[in-house]
């Protein structure tokens, strides 16, 4: 809005850059978006590894010593 500083939070307003560029409107579009997301993640193993670093899921990656 004119006259307001950039980046200033306004109560009740959503910052558009945080929203997805598109939104699925039916099952086919949803499947396409999920496929696209998973394909991108396939090329980012460091991010996927990070999913298993939390204390509540770390047991998945720890080796059992028997």
N, CA, C and O atoms as a CHARMM CRD file, in Angstrom:
* protein
*
  264
    1    1 UNK  N      0.84200  -1.19300   0.00000 PROA 1      0.00000
    2    1 UNK  CA     0.00000   0.00000   0.00000 PROA 1      0.00000
    3    1 UNK  C      0.88100   1.24800   0.00000 PROA 1      0.00000
    4    1 UNK  O      1.93400   1.26100   0.63800 PROA 1      0.00000
    5    2 UNK  N      0.47000   2.26800  -0.69200 PROA 2      0.00000
    6    2 UNK  CA     1.25700   3.49400  -0.73400 PROA 2      0.00000
    7    2 UNK  C      1.40000   4.10200   0.66200 PROA 2      0.00000
    8    2 UNK  O      0.46500   4.08500   1.46300 PROA 2      0.00000
    9    3 UNK  N      2.59200   4.63800   0.93500 PROA 3      0.00000
   10    3 UNK  CA     2.80200   5.30100   2.21200 PROA 3      0.00000
   11    3 UNK  C      3.21600   4.36800   3.33700 PROA 3      0.00000
   12    3 UNK  O      3.48700   4.83700   4.44300 PROA 3      0.00000
   13    4 UNK  N      3.27400   3.06400   3.09400 PROA 4      0.00000
   14    4 UNK  CA     3.68900   2.13700   4.13600 PROA 4      0.00000
   15    4 UNK  C      5.07000   1.58700   3.80700 PROA 4      0.00000
   16    4 UNK  O      5.42700   1.40300   2.64300 PROA 4      0.00000
   17    5 UNK  N      5.82700   1.33200   4.85100 PROA 5      0.00000
   18    5 UNK  CA     7.16900   0.78000   4.66300 PROA 5      0.00000
   19    5 UNK  C      7.06900  -0.65100   4.14600 PROA 5      0.00000
   20    5 UNK  O      6.17700  -1.40400   4.53600 PROA 5      0.00000
   21    6 UNK  N      7.99800  -1.01400   3.26000 PROA 6      0.00000
   22    6 UNK  CA     8.02000  -2.38300   2.74800 PROA 6      0.00000
   23    6 UNK  C      8.39100  -3.34400   3.86600 PROA 6      0.00000
   24    6 UNK  O      9.20700  -3.02400   4.73000 PROA 6      0.00000
   25    7 UNK  N      7.78400  -4.52400   3.84000 PROA 7      0.00000
   26    7 UNK  CA     8.11400  -5.53800   4.82000 PROA 7      0.00000
   27    7 UNK  C      7.41900  -5.36300   6.15800 PROA 7      0.00000
   28    7 UNK  O      7.60700  -6.17500   7.06400 PROA 7      0.00000
   29    8 UNK  N      6.63400  -4.33900   6.29000 PROA 8      0.00000
   30    8 UNK  CA     5.94100  -4.08800   7.55500 PROA 8      0.00000
   31    8 UNK  C      4.72600  -5.00100   7.65200 PROA 8      0.00000
   32    8 UNK  O      3.91300  -5.05900   6.72900 PROA 8      0.00000
   33    9 UNK  N      4.60400  -5.70400   8.75400 PROA 9      0.00000
   34    9 UNK  CA     3.50600  -6.64800   8.93400 PROA 9      0.00000
   35    9 UNK  C      2.19800  -5.91200   9.20100 PROA 9      0.00000
   36    9 UNK  O      2.15800  -4.92900   9.94100 PROA 9      0.00000
   37   10 UNK  N      1.15400  -6.40000   8.59400 PROA 10     0.00000
   38   10 UNK  CA    -0.17800  -5.86700   8.82900 PROA 10     0.00000
   39   10 UNK  C     -1.02400  -6.98100   9.41800 PROA 10     0.00000
   40   10 UNK  O     -1.10600  -8.05800   8.82800 PROA 10     0.00000
   41   11 UNK  N     -1.65200  -6.75600  10.55800 PROA 11     0.00000
   42   11 UNK  CA    -2.49600  -7.80600  11.14700 PROA 11     0.00000
   43   11 UNK  C     -3.59900  -8.22900  10.18800 PROA 11     0.00000
   44   11 UNK  O     -4.24400  -7.38500   9.56600 PROA 11     0.00000
   45   12 UNK  N     -3.81600  -9.53700  10.06900 PROA 12     0.00000
   46   12 UNK  CA    -4.88500 -10.04300   9.22300 PROA 12     0.00000
   47   12 UNK  C     -4.53300 -10.16800   7.74800 PROA 12     0.00000
   48   12 UNK  O     -5.37500 -10.57400   6.94800 PROA 12     0.00000
   49   13 UNK  N     -3.30400  -9.82500   7.37600 PROA 13     0.00000
   50   13 UNK  CA    -2.90100  -9.92400   5.97000 PROA 13     0.00000
   51   13 UNK  C     -1.89000 -11.03900   5.80000 PROA 13     0.00000
   52   13 UNK  O     -1.06700 -11.27900   6.68300 PROA 13     0.00000
   53   14 UNK  N     -1.95000 -11.71800   4.67500 PROA 14     0.00000
   54   14 UNK  CA    -1.02300 -12.80400   4.35900 PROA 14     0.00000
   55   14 UNK  C     -0.00600 -12.28500   3.36400 PROA 14     0.00000
   56   14 UNK  O     -0.36400 -11.67100   2.35900 PROA 14     0.00000
   57   15 UNK  N      1.25800 -12.53100   3.64400 PROA 15     0.00000
   58   15 UNK  CA     2.30300 -12.13700   2.71300 PROA 15     0.00000
   59   15 UNK  C      2.28300 -13.10800   1.54100 PROA 15     0.00000
   60   15 UNK  O      2.42800 -14.31500   1.73700 PROA 15     0.00000
   61   16 UNK  N      2.10600 -12.60300   0.33900 PROA 16     0.00000
   62   16 UNK  CA     1.91400 -13.44900  -0.82800 PROA 16     0.00000
   63   16 UNK  C      3.13900 -14.27100  -1.19900 PROA 16     0.00000
   64   16 UNK  O      2.99200 -15.34400  -1.78500 PROA 16     0.00000
   65   17 UNK  N      4.33500 -13.80800  -0.87900 PROA 17     0.00000
   66   17 UNK  CA     5.50600 -14.58500  -1.27000 PROA 17     0.00000
   67   17 UNK  C      5.63000 -15.88400  -0.47100 PROA 17     0.00000
   68   17 UNK  O      6.44400 -16.73900  -0.82100 PROA 17     0.00000
   69   18 UNK  N      4.85300 -16.04700   0.58000 PROA 18     0.00000
   70   18 UNK  CA     4.87600 -17.27900   1.35600 PROA 18     0.00000
   71   18 UNK  C      3.88300 -18.30900   0.83100 PROA 18     0.00000
   72   18 UNK  O      3.93200 -19.47500   1.22300 PROA 18     0.00000
   73   19 UNK  N      2.99800 -17.89200  -0.03800 PROA 19     0.00000
   74   19 UNK  CA     1.99600 -18.79400  -0.59400 PROA 19     0.00000
   75   19 UNK  C      2.54600 -19.49900  -1.83300 PROA 19     0.00000
   76   19 UNK  O      3.40900 -18.95800  -2.52400 PROA 19     0.00000
   77   20 UNK  N      2.04800 -20.70300  -2.11300 PROA 20     0.00000
   78   20 UNK  CA     2.50400 -21.39100  -3.32600 PROA 20     0.00000
   79   20 UNK  C      2.08700 -20.62300  -4.57600 PROA 20     0.00000
   80   20 UNK  O      1.08600 -19.90700  -4.58000 PROA 20     0.00000
   81   21 UNK  N      2.87700 -20.78700  -5.63500 PROA 21     0.00000
   82   21 UNK  CA     2.59900 -20.07500  -6.88400 PROA 21     0.00000
   83   21 UNK  C      1.28100 -20.53500  -7.49400 PROA 21     0.00000
   84   21 UNK  O      0.57500 -19.74700  -8.12500 PROA 21     0.00000
   85   22 UNK  N      0.95200 -21.80300  -7.30700 PROA 22     0.00000
   86   22 UNK  CA    -0.30500 -22.31600  -7.83900 PROA 22     0.00000
   87   22 UNK  C     -0.91600 -23.25500  -6.81900 PROA 22     0.00000
   88   22 UNK  O     -0.23700 -23.73600  -5.91200 PROA 22     0.00000
   89   23 UNK  N     -2.19300 -23.50900  -6.97800 PROA 23     0.00000
   90   23 UNK  CA    -2.87500 -24.40500  -6.05600 PROA 23     0.00000
   91   23 UNK  C     -3.68400 -25.39800  -6.87000 PROA 23     0.00000
   92   23 UNK  O     -4.36100 -25.03300  -7.83200 PROA 23     0.00000
   93   24 UNK  N     -3.60500 -26.65400  -6.47100 PROA 24     0.00000
   94   24 UNK  CA    -4.33400 -27.69800  -7.18400 PROA 24     0.00000
   95   24 UNK  C     -5.83900 -27.48000  -7.03500 PROA 24     0.00000
   96   24 UNK  O     -6.33700 -27.20300  -5.94400 PROA 24     0.00000
   97   25 UNK  N     -6.53500 -27.60800  -8.13100 PROA 25     0.00000
   98   25 UNK  CA    -7.98400 -27.42100  -8.10700 PROA 25     0.00000
   99   25 UNK  C     -8.72500 -28.74200  -8.29700 PROA 25     0.00000
  100   25 UNK  O     -9.94300 -28.80100  -8.13100 PROA 25     0.00000
  101   26 UNK  N     -7.98000 -29.81800  -8.64900 PROA 26     0.00000
  102   26 UNK  CA    -8.60300 -31.13200  -8.79400 PROA 26     0.00000
  103   26 UNK  C     -7.54400 -32.21100  -8.53500 PROA 26     0.00000
  104   26 UNK  O     -6.37600 -31.89400  -8.30800 PROA 26     0.00000
  105   27 UNK  N     -7.94200 -33.45300  -8.56800 PROA 27     0.00000
  106   27 UNK  CA    -7.04400 -34.55900  -8.23300 PROA 27     0.00000
  107   27 UNK  C     -5.87200 -34.66300  -9.20400 PROA 27     0.00000
  108   27 UNK  O     -4.75800 -34.98300  -8.79000 PROA 27     0.00000
  109   28 UNK  N     -6.10300 -34.40000 -10.47700 PROA 28     0.00000
  110   28 UNK  CA    -5.02600 -34.48200 -11.46200 PROA 28     0.00000
  111   28 UNK  C     -3.96400 -33.42100 -11.20800 PROA 28     0.00000
  112   28 UNK  O     -2.76900 -33.70900 -11.28500 PROA 28     0.00000
  113   29 UNK  N     -4.38300 -32.20800 -10.90800 PROA 29     0.00000
  114   29 UNK  CA    -3.43100 -31.14300 -10.61400 PROA 29     0.00000
  115   29 UNK  C     -2.66700 -31.43700  -9.32900 PROA 29     0.00000
  116   29 UNK  O     -1.46900 -31.17000  -9.24000 PROA 29     0.00000
  117   30 UNK  N     -3.35800 -31.98600  -8.33800 PROA 30     0.00000
  118   30 UNK  CA    -2.69900 -32.34000  -7.08500 PROA 30     0.00000
  119   30 UNK  C     -1.62800 -33.40100  -7.33000 PROA 30     0.00000
  120   30 UNK  O     -0.51700 -33.28900  -6.81300 PROA 30     0.00000
  121   31 UNK  N     -1.94900 -34.41200  -8.10100 PROA 31     0.00000
  122   31 UNK  CA    -0.98500 -35.45800  -8.42600 PROA 31     0.00000
  123   31 UNK  C      0.22300 -34.86800  -9.14900 PROA 31     0.00000
  124   31 UNK  O      1.35700 -35.25700  -8.87200 PROA 31     0.00000
  125   32 UNK  N     -0.00400 -33.94000 -10.06600 PROA 32     0.00000
  126   32 UNK  CA     1.09500 -33.29300 -10.78600 PROA 32     0.00000
  127   32 UNK  C      1.99500 -32.50300  -9.83800 PROA 32     0.00000
  128   32 UNK  O      3.21900 -32.56400  -9.94700 PROA 32     0.00000
  129   33 UNK  N      1.39200 -31.76300  -8.90900 PROA 33     0.00000
  130   33 UNK  CA     2.17600 -30.96800  -7.97300 PROA 33     0.00000
  131   33 UNK  C      2.98100 -31.85600  -7.02800 PROA 33     0.00000
  132   33 UNK  O      4.13600 -31.55500  -6.73000 PROA 33     0.00000
  133   34 UNK  N      2.38800 -32.93500  -6.56000 PROA 34     0.00000
  134   34 UNK  CA     3.10300 -33.85900  -5.67700 PROA 34     0.00000
  135   34 UNK  C      4.26500 -34.49400  -6.42500 PROA 34     0.00000
  136   34 UNK  O      5.36500 -34.59500  -5.88300 PROA 34     0.00000
  137   35 UNK  N      4.04000 -34.92000  -7.65000 PROA 35     0.00000
  138   35 UNK  CA     5.08300 -35.51800  -8.47100 PROA 35     0.00000
  139   35 UNK  C      6.23400 -34.52500  -8.67800 PROA 35     0.00000
  140   35 UNK  O      7.40400 -34.89500  -8.58100 PROA 35     0.00000
  141   36 UNK  N      5.89800 -33.28400  -8.96100 PROA 36     0.00000
  142   36 UNK  CA     6.90300 -32.23600  -9.17800 PROA 36     0.00000
  143   36 UNK  C      7.70700 -32.00000  -7.89600 PROA 36     0.00000
  144   36 UNK  O      8.93100 -31.87500  -7.93800 PROA 36     0.00000
  145   37 UNK  N      7.00600 -31.94100  -6.75400 PROA 37     0.00000
  146   37 UNK  CA     7.67800 -31.73800  -5.47000 PROA 37     0.00000
  147   37 UNK  C      8.65300 -32.87100  -5.17900 PROA 37     0.00000
  148   37 UNK  O      9.80000 -32.62200  -4.80800 PROA 37     0.00000
  149   38 UNK  N      8.20400 -34.12200  -5.34500 PROA 38     0.00000
  150   38 UNK  CA     9.05200 -35.27400  -5.05600 PROA 38     0.00000
  151   38 UNK  C     10.23300 -35.35300  -6.02600 PROA 38     0.00000
  152   38 UNK  O     11.32600 -35.75700  -5.62600 PROA 38     0.00000
  153   39 UNK  N     10.03800 -34.98200  -7.26900 PROA 39     0.00000
  154   39 UNK  CA    11.12600 -34.98800  -8.24400 PROA 39     0.00000
  155   39 UNK  C     12.20100 -33.98200  -7.83400 PROA 39     0.00000
  156   39 UNK  O     13.39500 -34.27000  -7.91600 PROA 39     0.00000
  157   40 UNK  N     11.76100 -32.78400  -7.38700 PROA 40     0.00000
  158   40 UNK  CA    12.72800 -31.77700  -6.92000 PROA 40     0.00000
  159   40 UNK  C     13.47600 -32.28300  -5.69500 PROA 40     0.00000
  160   40 UNK  O     14.69300 -32.12000  -5.60700 PROA 40     0.00000
  161   41 UNK  N     12.76300 -32.89800  -4.74000 PROA 41     0.00000
  162   41 UNK  CA    13.39300 -33.40500  -3.51900 PROA 41     0.00000
  163   41 UNK  C     14.39200 -34.51500  -3.82900 PROA 41     0.00000
  164   41 UNK  O     15.38200 -34.67100  -3.11500 PROA 41     0.00000
  165   42 UNK  N     14.14700 -35.27600  -4.87100 PROA 42     0.00000
  166   42 UNK  CA    15.04700 -36.34600  -5.26200 PROA 42     0.00000
  167   42 UNK  C     16.43600 -35.77900  -5.57900 PROA 42     0.00000
  168   42 UNK  O     17.44500 -36.46200  -5.40800 PROA 42     0.00000
  169   43 UNK  N     16.47600 -34.55500  -6.02900 PROA 43     0.00000
  170   43 UNK  CA    17.73300 -33.90900  -6.38600 PROA 43     0.00000
  171   43 UNK  C     18.31600 -33.10100  -5.22900 PROA 43     0.00000
  172   43 UNK  O     19.31800 -32.40700  -5.40300 PROA 43     0.00000
  173   44 UNK  N     17.69400 -33.18400  -4.04200 PROA 44     0.00000
  174   44 UNK  CA    18.15200 -32.44900  -2.86400 PROA 44     0.00000
  175   44 UNK  C     18.28200 -33.39600  -1.66200 PROA 44     0.00000
  176   44 UNK  O     17.54100 -33.25600  -0.68900 PROA 44     0.00000
  177   45 UNK  N     19.21000 -34.35200  -1.71900 PROA 45     0.00000
  178   45 UNK  CA    19.31500 -35.33500  -0.63800 PROA 45     0.00000
  179   45 UNK  C     19.65600 -34.71900   0.71500 PROA 45     0.00000
  180   45 UNK  O     19.29800 -35.27900   1.75200 PROA 45     0.00000
  181   46 UNK  N     20.33900 -33.57900   0.72300 PROA 46     0.00000
  182   46 UNK  CA    20.66400 -32.93400   1.99800 PROA 46     0.00000
  183   46 UNK  C     19.40200 -32.48000   2.73100 PROA 46     0.00000
  184   46 UNK  O     19.36700 -32.48400   3.96200 PROA 46     0.00000
  185   47 UNK  N     18.38300 -32.09500   2.00000 PROA 47     0.00000
  186   47 UNK  CA    17.13100 -31.69000   2.63200 PROA 47     0.00000
  187   47 UNK  C     16.39200 -32.90600   3.16800 PROA 47     0.00000
  188   47 UNK  O     15.85800 -32.87200   4.27600 PROA 47     0.00000
  189   48 UNK  N     16.36000 -33.97600   2.38800 PROA 48     0.00000
  190   48 UNK  CA    15.69100 -35.20500   2.82800 PROA 48     0.00000
  191   48 UNK  C     16.37800 -35.74800   4.07900 PROA 48     0.00000
  192   48 UNK  O     15.70200 -36.18100   5.01300 PROA 48     0.00000
  193   49 UNK  N     17.72100 -35.72900   4.11100 PROA 49     0.00000
  194   49 UNK  CA    18.46000 -36.17700   5.28700 PROA 49     0.00000
  195   49 UNK  C     18.04000 -35.37600   6.51500 PROA 49     0.00000
  196   49 UNK  O     17.94200 -35.92000   7.61500 PROA 49     0.00000
  197   50 UNK  N     17.79600 -34.09900   6.32400 PROA 50     0.00000
  198   50 UNK  CA    17.38600 -33.23300   7.42400 PROA 50     0.00000
  199   50 UNK  C     16.05200 -33.62900   8.03700 PROA 50     0.00000
  200   50 UNK  O     15.80200 -33.33600   9.20600 PROA 50     0.00000
  201   51 UNK  N     15.19100 -34.29000   7.27200 PROA 51     0.00000
  202   51 UNK  CA    13.91000 -34.73900   7.80500 PROA 51     0.00000
  203   51 UNK  C     14.10300 -35.71800   8.95100 PROA 51     0.00000
  204   51 UNK  O     13.22600 -35.84400   9.80600 PROA 51     0.00000
  205   52 UNK  N     15.24700 -36.42100   8.98600 PROA 52     0.00000
  206   52 UNK  CA    15.48800 -37.46600   9.96900 PROA 52     0.00000
  207   52 UNK  C     16.46000 -37.04100  11.06400 PROA 52     0.00000
  208   52 UNK  O     16.98400 -37.89100  11.78500 PROA 52     0.00000
  209   53 UNK  N     16.70800 -35.74300  11.20100 PROA 53     0.00000
  210   53 UNK  CA    17.62700 -35.25200  12.21900 PROA 53     0.00000
  211   53 UNK  C     16.92400 -34.82000  13.50000 PROA 53     0.00000
  212   53 UNK  O     17.58700 -34.59800  14.51400 PROA 53     0.00000
  213   54 UNK  N     15.62200 -34.69700  13.48000 PROA 54     0.00000
  214   54 UNK  CA    14.87700 -34.30500  14.67400 PROA 54     0.00000
  215   54 UNK  C     14.95900 -35.37600  15.74900 PROA 54     0.00000
  216   54 UNK  O     15.08300 -36.56100  15.44100 PROA 54     0.00000
  217   55 UNK  N     14.89100 -34.96600  17.00200 PROA 55     0.00000
  218   55 UNK  CA    15.04200 -35.92000  18.10300 PROA 55     0.00000
  219   55 UNK  C     13.94300 -36.98000  18.10000 PROA 55     0.00000
  220   55 UNK  O     14.18000 -38.10700  18.53400 PROA 55     0.00000
  221   56 UNK  N     12.76000 -36.64300  17.62600 PROA 56     0.00000
  222   56 UNK  CA    11.65400 -37.59600  17.63500 PROA 56     0.00000
  223   56 UNK  C     11.71800 -38.61600  16.50000 PROA 56     0.00000
  224   56 UNK  O     10.95600 -39.58300  16.50900 PROA 56     0.00000
  225   57 UNK  N     12.60500 -38.42400  15.52400 PROA 57     0.00000
  226   57 UNK  CA    12.75000 -39.40200  14.43300 PROA 57     0.00000
  227   57 UNK  C     14.18600 -39.86800  14.23800 PROA 57     0.00000
  228   57 UNK  O     14.45800 -40.65300  13.32900 PROA 57     0.00000
  229   58 UNK  N     15.09700 -39.40800  15.06300 PROA 58     0.00000
  230   58 UNK  CA    16.50900 -39.74700  14.90200 PROA 58     0.00000
  231   58 UNK  C     16.75600 -41.25300  15.02800 PROA 58     0.00000
  232   58 UNK  O     17.70100 -41.77300  14.43500 PROA 58     0.00000
  233   59 UNK  N     15.92200 -41.95100  15.79000 PROA 59     0.00000
  234   59 UNK  CA    16.09700 -43.39000  15.98700 PROA 59     0.00000
  235   59 UNK  C     16.06500 -44.14500  14.65400 PROA 59     0.00000
  236   59 UNK  O     16.62100 -45.23900  14.55500 PROA 59     0.00000
  237   60 UNK  N     15.43800 -43.58900  13.65700 PROA 60     0.00000
  238   60 UNK  CA    15.32800 -44.23800  12.35500 PROA 60     0.00000
  239   60 UNK  C     16.69700 -44.41900  11.71100 PROA 60     0.00000
  240   60 UNK  O     16.96100 -45.43900  11.07400 PROA 60     0.00000
  241   61 UNK  N     17.56400 -43.42800  11.87800 PROA 61     0.00000
  242   61 UNK  CA    18.86300 -43.46000  11.21600 PROA 61     0.00000
  243   61 UNK  C     19.97900 -44.00900  12.08800 PROA 61     0.00000
  244   61 UNK  O     21.07800 -44.25600  11.59200 PROA 61     0.00000
  245   62 UNK  N     19.72500 -44.20600  13.37100 PROA 62     0.00000
  246   62 UNK  CA    20.76500 -44.75400  14.24200 PROA 62     0.00000
  247   62 UNK  C     20.89800 -46.25700  14.01700 PROA 62     0.00000
  248   62 UNK  O     19.91200 -46.95200  13.77300 PROA 62     0.00000
  249   63 UNK  N     22.10800 -46.73300  14.10200 PROA 63     0.00000
  250   63 UNK  CA    22.35200 -48.16500  13.94600 PROA 63     0.00000
  251   63 UNK  C     22.19000 -48.85500  15.29400 PROA 63     0.00000
  252   63 UNK  O     22.61900 -48.34800  16.33000 PROA 63     0.00000
  253   64 UNK  N     21.56700 -50.00600  15.25100 PROA 64     0.00000
  254   64 UNK  CA    21.41400 -50.80000  16.46700 PROA 64     0.00000
  255   64 UNK  C     22.68600 -51.58600  16.70700 PROA 64     0.00000
  256   64 UNK  O     23.21000 -52.22900  15.79700 PROA 64     0.00000
  257   65 UNK  N     23.17800 -51.53400  17.92300 PROA 65     0.00000
  258   65 UNK  CA    24.36200 -52.32800  18.27000 PROA 65     0.00000
  259   65 UNK  C     23.91400 -53.55700  19.04400 PROA 65     0.00000
  260   65 UNK  O     23.38700 -53.44800  20.15200 PROA 65     0.00000
  261   66 UNK  N     24.12500 -54.71400  18.46000 PROA 66     0.00000
  262   66 UNK  CA    23.69000 -55.95800  19.10100 PROA 66     0.00000
  263   66 UNK  C     24.89300 -56.73600  19.57800 PROA 66     0.00000
  264   66 UNK  O     24.74300 -57.81700  20.14600 PROA 66     0.00000
